[in-house]
Amino acid sequence: MKTGRGLILSAPSSGAGKTTITLGILHALARRGVAVRGAKSGPDYIDPRFHAAACGRSCANLDAWAMSAERISQLAGGNDLLLIEGAMGLFDGAPPDGKGATADLARMLNLPVVLIIDAAKTAQSVAPILAGFAGFDENVQVAGVILNNVGSARHAEMLKHALAPLGIPVLGVMFRQSGLSHPSRHLGLQQACEHPDLSAYLARVADAVEAAIDLEALTALAAPLPAPAYFSAPKPPAQRIAIAQDRAFAFAYPHILADWRDGGAELQFFSPLADQAAPKSDLVFLPGGYPELYAAQLASAGNFHKSMQDAAARGVEIYGECGGYMVLGNGLTDADGSRHKMLGLLNLETSFAARKLHLGYRSVQAKAGVFQGKYAAHEFHYASTISAKGQSLFAAADARGNDLGDLGLIEGTCSGSFIHLIEKL
């Protein structure tokens, strides 16, 4: 069987332009007919949707903190070209030792790294930056560099001259230009489904990349992907699973849904924003997303509310994750301070009027509910819990192992939390 090849696109820090450049490369290669797909390092729901739109193929999350080497090998494996977009800086991960960094993926998969450097505010100092990253870990190969946000042709020549003694190829120079970044909001990038003209945007970025980056030289650096290791996915939580899916409920990991399908579960999707009733099922799953932006619309979705109340009355398992958890509560207060009535299946009040960042990896042990066992998970939200009354769902610890106490709620067959489950341990 033909073995695929892979390459990692990373940077010294966040904000270097990794996502924009990765999207441009994916789209440019795809429209040339190259069988290419993207992957994203770490717990990210936004970038993978843009990756999928750029190349027309599903994008996996590869999480070196939450996932085993076998799982990562399984998700990365294939017979095509895999471009992995790193998160934050190359060696940035969870405390205390940086576990889960993009560099961990480079070691696990034995793939070379192309470093994207934002050169807007540097000249000759670019050389020690690159030299430092290239020499920091002998097991992480920095095989090339792309210079981003370069101010002029003269600036580019200064940078190239400084880098020449290092012998690391400069694969491209992206000059500073407007119109390539895309809108953001408090949790990250605008969702792909919300972009006003995604096709035109991707074409524009791909055109810029093709004009600036030697794509043949870049893809030539890709190394063989390891043969996929055997990975035994956990049994699906139910046979028939109804999943909310629209702009308010967009944050479901593809690998988890694929596990459920591969395990024989029947997945049905419905849109609460379109006031669709939850299909008859054994489990209703409300993923995370941006319910606070659509709180009034969700509050008035009568068919959705009735179907969820009926499901709870029949004893159907109902699980809400982050945004879905908030919708299961009594009320959600938006950023303007307006309270909206939610499903009332959990004794919970949440608010965006008093925002507070909750961020980090979590290890959680289920105390009850449909997702039994211990999980590697992640938390990222700005919502505040005004009140939460009832039986807790998870016992939780942070990445350092510090006890975080109990998280989430369970009431009968309805449960949820702010935690995004990534992998069963």
C-alpha positions, 0 to 999 in steps of 0.5 A, a space after each residue: 500500500 502506498 504510504 502517505 507523507 507529512 509535514 508540520 507547519 509551526 511558529 515561534 509563537 501565536 499570531 505568526 500567521 500559521 492558519 492563514 498560510 496553512 489554508 493558502 497552502 492547502 487550497 493551492 495544492 488541492 486546486 492543483 489536484 494534489 491529494 492533501 488534507 489538513 490536521 490541527 495540533 491540540 483542542 481546536 474546533 474552528 481551524 479544522 473547519 477551515 482546513 476542510 473547506 480549503 482542501 475538501 477533506 475532513 481535518 483531524 485534531 491531533 492532541 499530544 496531551 490527550 491522545 495516545 501515540 497509537 490514536 495519533 498514528 491512527 488519525 494521521 495515517 493515510 496515503 496522501 499528503 498531510 499538513 499539520 498546523 501547529 498550535 501556539 509556539 512549537 514547544 508550547 504545551 500544558 504546564 508544567 513541562 509543555 506536554 502536548 506541544 506541536 513538537 511532541 507530534 513532530 517526535 511521535 510522527 517523526 515529521 519535519 517542521 517548517 517554521 513560520 516567522 512573523 518578521 514584521 519587527 525584526 531584521 538580522 535578529 531573525 537568524 538567532 530566532 531560527 537557529 535557536 528553534 532549529 537547535 533546541 531539540 535534536 529530535 525535532 527537525 526544523 527543515 525550512 522557514 517561511 517569512 511572513 509579514 515582510 515589509 519590502 523587497 529590501 527587508 526580504 533581502 536583509 532577512 535572507 542574508 542573515 539566514 543564509 549561514 544557517 543552511 535552512 531553506 527559505 521556502 517563501 516570503 509573504 509580504 505584508 498585505 491586507 485582506 488575508 486574515 479573517 474575523 475573530 471573536 472571543 473564542 477564536 476565529 469566525 466559524 467557516 460556516 459564518 464567513 460571508 464569502 469563504 470560497 473567494 477568501 480561500 482563493 485569495 489566500 491561495 493566490 497569495 501563497 502561490 505567488 510567495 511560497 515554493 510549493 514544490 520545495 515545501 512538499 518535497 520536505 514531507 517525510 513518510 507517515 508511520 504505518 497506522 497503529 492499532 487503536 481500539 475505540 471505546 464502545 459508542 454511548 448509545 445505538 441511536 444518537 441524535 446530534 444538534 448541529 448548526 451555528 450554535 452547536 458546531 463544536 463536535 470532534 470528528 474523531 469522536 463521531 467517527 468512533 461512534 459510526 465505526 462502532 455501529 451507532 446510528 447518527 442523526 443530525 438536527 438543527 435547534 436554530 431551525 426549530 427542528 425537533 430532536 429525532 427519536 434516539 437513545 441519546 441526544 448530544 448537544 455539542 458546544 458552540 456559540 449559543 449565547 449569540 443565538 440565545 433569543 432564537 433558541 429560547 423561542 424554538 418551541 419544537 426543539 424545547 418540546 422534543 427535548 422535554 419529551 425525551 427527558 420524560 421518556 428517560 432518554 439520555 441527554 448530554 450537553 457539552 459546554 455551550 450545550 450544557 448552558 442550553 440545558 440550564 434554566 437560563 442563559 444571560 447574554 453579553 448585553 445582560 438579557 436573560 433567555 429561558 433555556 431548556 430547564 433540564 438542569 438547575 443551572 444559570 450561566 452568563 456572559 455579562 460577567 466574562 471570565 476565562 476558563 482554559 486548560 486541559 482537564 482529567 475528569 472521572 465520571 461520577 455518573 451519567 452516560 460517559 462512564 470512566 476517566 477522560 482526557 479533556 479540555 476546557 475553554 469558555 468565557 461563561 460564568 456560572 451564576 448558580 449550579 444546584 444538584 448532583 455533580 457529574 465529574 471529579 476533575 483535575 488540571 494538567 498539573 494534577 491539581 484537584 479542581 473539585 466537582 464539575 458539571 451536573 446530572 439530573 435523572 438522565 440529563 447531564 452535562 458540563 463545560 468540559 470537552 471530552 477528547 479521549 477515554 483513558 
